[in-house]
Amino acid sequence: MKRYWDLTEKERAELTREQVEEFTRYELMERGVLAVAPLELEPEPEVELPPTRVYYRPSRRDGKFVYNEWDICFETQEQVEQFLRLKPIQIGVHWFGNGQSMLSAEPGSKELSFQVVHLANEDDVTQAAHKLALLAATRERNEKRRQVHERDTRLQQEALTRLWANWDLCREKRAKLQRVIDTWREYQELAGDPVKARLFLGKVFSDAEVEDAAEWFGVEIPSAEPAQDAVEFESMGMKVAFAPGE
């Protein structure tokens, strides 16, 4: 199989993206990188989540932050408000290292409040626990597959960076040289004479660019001639140049 790098610049520039894709298989083989297979995920089991209802959970607000520090809730708003009027004190834990800690009564400087939460009944959750565990396990396996796929895709992209960058450069070069050819044809039509057209072409493109374009597209463009803006003649052994009309 012919490698991408076996092609000339012109041949690479003529490739379509689909054709370059075909060369990436060989490129990956040379670089010792496996081609990434399409991501396949396990279908998630259909699980009907247990119904929920509204509860009221005590919380504390410190500025814009809300802390749910109590693992309790109430069935009505009146109940939670009654609880908050008791001004409950949060027990804090201070760790000093090496397993040493001390409990403390935190000051009630934070604003007491409550949040509305939607919770399922314990019996309903227990009954659905097996199916929910299957769903969680499936999602965990799918997440691992996504991570592996993302890693392999990144390695593949890194292995192909040089190839795709070169293809872009080849196409960019072709576009620049095409502009030279298009301008040459336009100037020929405007000037009506290839010599004059070549003179004007040299004002916007270098000789190297013109020569590259002519060779790339197989177009015959005459070489640049020196400007004939002076007439030389010899007088008494010396060359004297006069501009036309002098």
Sequence and secondary structure as in RCSB ss.txt:
>XXXX:A:sequence
MKRYWDLTEKERAELTREQVEEFTRYELMERGVLAVAPLELEPEPEVELPPTRVYYRPSRRDGKFVYNEWDICFE
TQEQVEQFLRLKPIQIGVHWFGNGQSMLSAEPGSKELSFQVVHLANEDDVTQAAHKLALLAATRERNEKRRQVHE
RDTRLQQEALTRLWANWDLCREKRAKLQRVIDTWREYQELAGDPVKARLFLGKVFSDAEVEDAAEWFGVEIPSAE
PAQDAVEFESMGMKVAFAPGE
>XXXX:A:secstr
   GGGS HHHHHT  HHHHHHHHHHHHHHHT                   EEEEEEEEEEETTEEE      BS
SHHHHHHHHHT    EEEEEEETTEEEEEE  TTSEEEEEEEEEE HHHHHHHHHHHHHHHHHHHHHHHHHHHHH
HHHHHHHHHHHHHHHHHHHHHHHHHHHHHHHHHHHHHHHHHSSHHHHHHHHHHHS HHHHHHHHHHHT       
     EEEEETTEEEEE TT 
